[in-house]
Amino acid sequence: MVYVIGSEARIEKRDVALGTQTQQCVTILSGLSAGDRLGAGDLSKLKGGTFVKIQDAP
């Protein structure tokens, strides 16, 4: 499961299928589309429907 930043900057939970996993990388086989924005940081504070402020990575 991942948190996707959906329409109107709301968090959506989304199930994903995982493929190959290493210590540095995980391949996601399905559940995401090109251009999807993911939530990162303190994920314990996120839940479905929460509004977020979008910041670009430095």
C-alpha positions as a Markdown table, in Angstrom:
| # | Residue | x | y | z |
|---|---|---|---|---|
| 1 | Met | 0.0 | 0.0 | 0.0 |
| 2 | Val | 1.2 | 3.5 | -0.8 |
| 3 | Tyr | -0.2 | 7.0 | -0.2 |
| 4 | Val | -0.9 | 8.9 | -3.5 |
| 5 | Ile | -1.6 | 12.6 | -3.6 |
| 6 | Gly | -4.8 | 12.7 | -5.6 |
| 7 | Ser | -7.2 | 15.3 | -6.8 |
| 8 | Glu | -7.5 | 18.5 | -4.7 |
| 9 | Ala | -4.3 | 17.5 | -2.8 |
| 10 | Arg | -6.1 | 14.8 | -0.9 |
| 11 | Ile | -4.3 | 11.6 | 0.2 |
| 12 | Glu | -5.6 | 8.3 | -1.3 |
| 13 | Lys | -4.5 | 4.9 | -0.1 |
| 14 | Arg | -3.7 | 2.6 | -3.0 |
| 15 | Asp | -2.8 | -1.1 | -3.1 |
| 16 | Val | 0.2 | -2.0 | -5.2 |
| 17 | Ala | 1.7 | -5.2 | -6.4 |
| 18 | Leu | 5.4 | -5.6 | -5.6 |
| 19 | Gly | 8.1 | -7.3 | -7.7 |
| 20 | Thr | 11.8 | -7.5 | -7.1 |
| 21 | Gln | 13.0 | -6.0 | -3.8 |
| 22 | Thr | 16.6 | -5.1 | -2.8 |
| 23 | Gln | 17.8 | -3.0 | 0.2 |
| 24 | Gln | 17.7 | 0.1 | -2.0 |
| 25 | Cys | 14.9 | -0.5 | -4.5 |
| 26 | Val | 11.4 | -2.0 | -4.9 |
| 27 | Thr | 9.8 | -2.6 | -8.2 |
| 28 | Ile | 6.1 | -1.8 | -8.3 |
| 29 | Leu | 4.3 | -4.0 | -10.9 |
| 30 | Ser | 0.9 | -2.5 | -10.7 |
| 31 | Gly | -1.3 | 0.0 | -8.8 |
| 32 | Leu | 0.5 | 3.2 | -9.9 |
| 33 | Ser | 0.4 | 5.3 | -13.1 |
| 34 | Ala | 3.1 | 7.5 | -14.7 |
| 35 | Gly | 2.9 | 11.0 | -13.0 |
| 36 | Asp | 1.3 | 9.8 | -9.7 |
| 37 | Arg | 2.6 | 11.8 | -6.8 |
| 38 | Leu | 3.4 | 9.8 | -3.6 |
| 39 | Gly | 3.4 | 10.9 | 0.0 |
| 40 | Ala | 6.7 | 10.7 | 1.8 |
| 41 | Gly | 8.1 | 11.7 | 5.2 |
| 42 | Asp | 6.2 | 10.9 | 8.4 |
| 43 | Leu | 3.6 | 8.6 | 6.9 |
| 44 | Ser | 2.2 | 7.9 | 10.4 |
| 45 | Lys | 0.4 | 11.2 | 10.1 |
| 46 | Leu | -1.3 | 10.4 | 6.8 |
| 47 | Lys | -4.6 | 8.8 | 6.2 |
| 48 | Gly | -7.1 | 8.6 | 3.4 |
| 49 | Gly | -8.9 | 11.9 | 2.7 |
| 50 | Thr | -6.3 | 14.1 | 4.5 |
| 51 | Phe | -5.5 | 17.4 | 2.7 |
| 52 | Val | -1.7 | 18.0 | 2.1 |
| 53 | Lys | 0.5 | 20.8 | 1.0 |
| 54 | Ile | 2.5 | 19.8 | -2.0 |
| 55 | Gln | 6.2 | 20.7 | -2.0 |
| 56 | Asp | 8.6 | 19.9 | -4.8 |
| 57 | Ala | 11.8 | 18.0 | -3.9 |
| 58 | Pro | 14.9 | 20.2 | -3.4 |
